[in-house]
Amino acid sequence: MPIVLTADPAPDHALVAAAAIVAAGTGRGAPKVQSFFDEATFTATHLVSDPATGKAAIIDSVLDFDPASGRTSHTSAQKLVDAVRAQGLSIEWLLETHVHADHLSAAPWLQQQLGGKIAIGGAIETVQRTFGSIFNEGADFARDGSQFDVLMADGDRFSIGSLDAIALHVPGHTPADMAFIIGNAAFVGDTLFMPDYGTARADFPGGSARTLYRSIRRLLALPPETRLLLCHDYKAPGRDDYVFETSVAAQRSGNVHVHDGVSEDAFVAMREARDKTLGMPRLILPSIQINMRAGHFPEPEANGTRYLKLPLDTL
């Protein structure tokens, strides 16, 4: 019987580079992270700065929105503006980990106030094609990601002042999820929640529980001391405070859905069963229409008013 040789898996060069950035980004080279929590949407926005240069990035900002009236406001975003100006920081990046389904992005307004480039993962094109169809967007809605200043691919390197950073594509929750590793901190969006709460849902159009598992295991291959900054916290039963920072080590040992020893098939079975019990996020319809446009509103109609659509019996 011939011997069948199994080739070693191809090396994950982006992950190796990310691990090196984490290892180098400790001590005096670590980023300063300030988090701003919006309890209305359970969203943590992170202001990441380089202590050596004052250069900074804002990750996953929130535009306040009242769905009953259709009114928007900048109360949450103004807190970021005030913090940036008080500390004399200079914004280089406005980063989106994915097209959020639970809050509207304030990135364009923040860009007007503070500057910086709006960036997201390049798979945004897949999301735009999917939801462009769901919302029956016309030819004037570009489906090539051009609403954003920068589209990042897996392994793309960038910097914030003297801080090294890299983008890791971590799909599953949505096709376009991107984690940003900046110094010793990884900003992982909705892939993971606090260990006592688990993981993100994977049943939105283009989502996949199996892909999510593989993306999470990729993130958990980073050094155990890696700081993990989360986009949301829903305060698991028995916990009194909102928390949105943990570590790779804590997730590997204690995440209730995906700790070490949980197999891919077991995770997929759990995640798919759990997702069937979940309702749609309260702001999914307005959020996606805005966020797939990089936070920009649709163009006004003939009467000067901008409108969002409400597709019936679709999602």
FENJO-V224835 format. One line per field, one symbol per residue. ss: DSSP state (@ for helix, = for strand, . for the rest). psi: psi as a letter, one per 30 degrees, with the letter a starting at -180 (. if undefined). Layout:
ss = ???
psi = ???
//
This chain:
ss = ............@@@@@@@@@@@@..@@@..=======....=======.....=====...====....===.@@@@@@@@@@@@@..======........=..@@@@@@@@..=====..@@@@@@@@@@@...............===....====..=======........=====..===....=......=.........@@@@@@@@@@@.......===..=............===@@@@@@@.........@@@@@@@@@@@@........@@@@@@@@........................
psi = kkkjkkkkkkkieeeeeeeeeeefhlbfgklkkkkjkjfeghkjkkjkljfefgkllkkilkkkkjfefgkllgeeeeeeeeeeeefhljkekjkkfljkgflkkgeeeeeeefalkkklkfgfeeeeeefeeeghkaffjkgggfflekkklkfkkaljbgkklkkkkileelfgkkkjjjbgkkjgbgekalefeblllgglkflkeeeeeeeeeeefflkffkkjklflkgilkfkflkkgkaleeeeefgkfehlkfkleeeeeeeeeeefffklkkegeeeeeeeffggfkllklafgfkkkllikkhe.
//
